[in-house]
Amino acid sequence: MMQEEKNVQSPKTAKGMKANLPPKVKHHAPVVVGGYKIVSAEFVKGSTSIKHLPEERLPQIAFLGRSNVGKSSLMNALMGRKDLVKVGRTPGKTRELNFFKVNNRFFLVDLPGVGFAKVSNSKRDQMSDFIRDYVEKCKDLKGLVYLVDVRHGGHAIDIETVENIRASGCPVLIVASKRDKANQSELSKGLRSIRENFGLEQNPLSVSSLKKFGLDALWQNILEALGLTGQENV
C-alpha cells in the first residue's frame, strides 16, 4: 500500500507562475449527423508528399473544390465538429493534404483548394502535381467529393479538374455547396448549370453546412463508396 505523501507542493513554480501541465484533452460526446453516428473524429496528420501519407491503411474519401467553396465548413458539419477542420479567413489557406480519422474506420481528407489562392506559380504547380499523384496512386482512396458553389454553376477550372480526376479512374461525386446562399430561382438555375457543365444525368446533390441540409444524402453516398453501408454504426 502506497504511503500518503505529505507537504504536497502547489503546481506553481514561482509566485504567479504555473508549472507546465499537460494540455487538456477534449472529449466529445457522440453525435448523429445525417443519420450517421460520429463516435470519434480526429486530425491525424498533414502531408505534402505522397510518401508521407498515414501509415494506417484505412479507406479514404477526399474533398476538393475551388478556394472559398465551403469545403472546410462542410467537413466540420459532417463530423459534427465546429473547428476540427480549420476554416481560414483567407481563401486557399490549405497547402497540404489533411487527414481526419472518423470512428477509427476511415479517413476524410481535406485537399488544397483548386486555384490555390495567394501562392506562386511554381508552388501552384507543385501542389497540383501532388494532388494528381495522390488521386492516381493512393490505393486507399475510394472516391472524391468535388464541391461547386451552386450560385456559380462551375468554372472552367472546375470542369477541367473533374475531367482529369475521372480520367484517372477515381469516382467523383459532384456536390453543389452553399445552398442556403441561393434563392429558389438561383438554386434551380445553378443546379441545372452544374448538371450540364459536368455531364450529369440528374441534378447534383445540394448541401448547406449552415442549415445542415443534404448531409444525410451525402453521408449515404460516402458510406456506399467506403463499402460500409449495411454495417452497424458503432
C-alpha positions in Angstrom: 0.0 0.0 0.0 1.4 3.4 -1.0 2.2 5.8 1.8 0.4 9.1 1.8 2.6 11.9 0.6 2.9 14.9 2.9 3.5 18.5 2.1 2.3 18.3 -1.4 3.6 21.2 -3.4 1.4 23.7 -5.3 1.5 23.3 -9.1 3.1 26.8 -9.2 6.8 27.0 -9.8 7.0 30.7 -8.7 4.7 33.3 -7.4 2.1 34.0 -10.0 3.5 31.4 -12.4 2.0 28.0 -13.1 4.0 24.9 -13.8 4.0 23.3 -17.3 1.0 21.0 -17.2 -0.1 18.6 -19.9 -2.7 20.0 -22.3 -6.3 19.2 -21.6 -7.8 16.5 -23.8 -11.1 17.5 -25.3 -13.7 14.7 -25.2 -16.7 15.0 -27.5 -19.9 13.1 -26.9 -21.2 11.0 -29.8 -23.3 13.0 -32.2 -25.6 11.9 -35.0 -25.1 13.8 -38.3 -27.4 13.0 -41.2 -28.3 9.7 -39.6 -24.7 8.6 -39.1 -23.3 8.4 -35.6 -20.0 10.1 -35.1 -18.3 8.5 -32.1 -14.9 10.0 -32.8 -13.2 12.3 -35.2 -9.6 13.5 -35.0 -6.9 15.2 -37.0 -4.1 12.7 -37.7 -1.6 14.4 -39.9 -0.9 16.8 -42.7 1.2 15.8 -45.7 2.9 17.5 -48.6 4.2 14.3 -50.2 2.7 11.0 -51.4 5.4 9.3 -49.4 4.1 10.7 -46.1 0.5 9.6 -46.1 -0.8 8.0 -42.8 0.7 4.6 -42.1 -2.7 3.2 -41.0 -4.3 1.6 -44.0 -7.9 2.8 -43.8 -10.2 3.7 -46.8 -10.3 7.4 -47.7 -12.7 9.9 -49.1 -11.2 13.2 -50.3 -12.8 16.6 -50.6 -11.8 19.1 -53.3 -13.1 22.3 -54.9 -12.2 25.9 -55.6 -11.0 28.1 -52.7 -13.8 29.5 -50.7 -16.3 26.9 -51.9 -17.1 25.9 -48.3 -15.1 22.7 -48.1 -13.8 23.0 -44.6 -17.2 24.1 -43.2 -18.8 21.1 -44.8 -16.3 18.6 -43.4 -16.8 20.1 -40.0 -20.5 19.7 -40.3 -20.2 16.1 -41.5 -18.1 15.2 -38.5 -20.2 17.2 -36.0 -17.3 19.5 -35.0 -17.1 23.2 -35.1 -13.4 23.7 -35.7 -11.7 20.4 -36.3 -11.0 21.4 -39.9 -9.6 24.9 -39.8 -11.6 27.4 -41.7 -9.2 30.1 -42.9 -10.2 33.8 -43.3 -8.0 33.8 -46.4 -9.3 31.5 -49.2 -6.7 28.9 -50.3 -5.0 28.7 -46.9 -4.9 24.9 -47.0 -1.5 24.0 -48.5 -1.3 20.3 -47.7 -3.4 17.1 -47.5 -5.0 17.0 -44.1 -6.3 13.6 -42.8 -9.1 13.2 -40.3 -9.9 9.8 -38.9 -13.6 9.1 -38.3 -14.8 6.4 -35.9 -11.4 4.7 -36.3 -12.7 3.2 -39.6 -11.8 5.7 -42.4 -10.3 9.0 -43.3 -11.9 12.1 -44.7 -9.2 14.1 -46.5 -9.1 17.8 -47.0 -7.3 18.7 -50.2 -5.9 22.2 -51.1 -8.4 24.3 -52.9 -8.3 24.3 -56.7 -6.7 27.5 -57.8 -4.6 27.8 -54.7 -5.1 31.5 -54.0 -2.1 33.6 -53.0 0.7 31.1 -53.9 3.4 31.4 -56.6 3.1 29.7 -59.9 5.8 27.2 -59.0 4.1 26.4 -55.7 0.8 26.1 -57.5 2.3 23.6 -60.0 3.9 21.6 -57.1 0.6 21.4 -55.3 -1.2 20.3 -58.4 1.3 17.6 -59.1 1.0 16.4 -55.5 -2.8 16.2 -55.7 -2.6 14.4 -59.1 -0.1 11.9 -57.6 -2.4 11.3 -54.6 -5.5 10.7 -56.7 -3.8 8.4 -59.2 -1.6 6.4 -56.8 -3.3 6.2 -53.4 -4.8 2.8 -53.3 -6.8 3.6 -50.2 -8.7 6.5 -51.9 -12.2 5.2 -52.6 -13.8 8.3 -54.0 -13.7 12.1 -54.2 -16.3 14.7 -53.3 -16.0 17.7 -55.6 -17.7 20.9 -54.4 -19.2 23.5 -56.7 -20.8 26.8 -55.4 -24.4 26.4 -56.6 -24.5 30.1 -57.4 -21.7 29.9 -60.0 -22.5 26.6 -61.7 -18.9 25.6 -62.2 -15.9 27.4 -63.7 -13.7 26.2 -66.5 -11.0 25.1 -64.0 -13.7 23.0 -62.1 -14.7 21.2 -65.3 -11.1 20.6 -66.3 -10.2 19.3 -62.8 -13.1 16.9 -62.7 -12.4 15.6 -66.2 -8.8 14.8 -65.2 -10.0 13.0 -62.0 -12.5 11.0 -63.9 -9.8 10.1 -66.4 -7.7 8.7 -63.6 -10.4 6.2 -62.7 -11.3 7.8 -59.3 -15.1 8.0 -58.7 -16.2 11.6 -58.3 -19.4 12.9 -56.6 -20.3 16.4 -57.7 -21.9 18.3 -54.8 -23.5 21.8 -55.0 -22.5 23.8 -51.9 -23.8 26.9 -50.2 -27.4 26.1 -50.9 -28.5 28.5 -48.2 -26.9 31.4 -50.1 -29.2 31.0 -53.1 -32.9 31.8 -53.5 -35.1 29.3 -55.2 -34.6 30.7 -58.7 -30.8 30.8 -58.3 -30.9 27.3 -56.9 -32.8 25.9 -59.8 -30.5 27.7 -62.3 -27.4 26.7 -60.5 -28.3 23.0 -60.3 -29.2 22.9 -64.0 -25.9 24.6 -64.9 -23.9 22.1 -62.8 -25.7 19.2 -64.4 -25.0 20.4 -67.9 -21.4 21.5 -67.2 -20.4 18.2 -65.7 -22.4 15.9 -67.8 -24.6 14.6 -65.0 -27.7 12.5 -65.7 -29.6 14.4 -63.0 -29.2 17.4 -60.7 -26.4 17.1 -58.2 -26.9 16.7 -54.5 -27.0 20.2 -52.9 -25.9 20.9 -49.3 -25.8 23.6 -46.7 -23.2 23.4 -43.9 -25.0 26.2 -42.1 -28.5 24.7 -42.3 -27.2 21.1 -42.2 -29.2 20.4 -45.4 -28.3 17.4 -47.5 -25.9 15.9 -45.0 -27.9 12.7 -44.8 -27.7 12.0 -48.5 -24.0 12.9 -48.6 -23.2 10.5 -45.8 -25.1 7.8 -47.6 -23.0 8.4 -50.7 -19.8 8.4 -48.7 -20.6 5.2 -46.8 -21.5 3.5 -50.1 -18.2 4.5 -51.6 -16.4 3.2 -48.5 -18.3 -0.1 -48.6 -19.8 0.5 -45.1 -23.5 0.5 -45.9 -25.5 -2.0 -44.0 -22.9 -2.4 -41.3 -23.5 -1.5 -37.7 -22.6 2.1 -36.9 -20.6 1.9 -33.7 
